[in-house]
Amino acid sequence: MEAAGGGSALNLIMIFVAALFLIMMVMSSRGDKKRAQVQREMIDALKKDDKVVIFGGIVGTIAGFKDDMVEVKLSETNKITVLKTSIVKAINK
């Protein structure tokens, strides 16, 4: 009889752990979605001559847009083309 009671307690603990894990996963994905939405809004609001930081810490000024690409001016003579998604943040003027 004791074995049956121990098994039921173990099942209850397993259900509790699974529910806790599920709650943590849902909360984590909500944070990721919000972060992605903020990133998308920041990229959509960019315009020419905005200063940006690109993945890897490179700082430059937006010189133009091409579809899902951005041309970033690093200096008067150097420009690079990067994906919009590689822009980490916009630097306020």
Order of alpha helices (4+ residues) and beta strands (2+ residues): alpha-beta-beta-beta-beta-beta
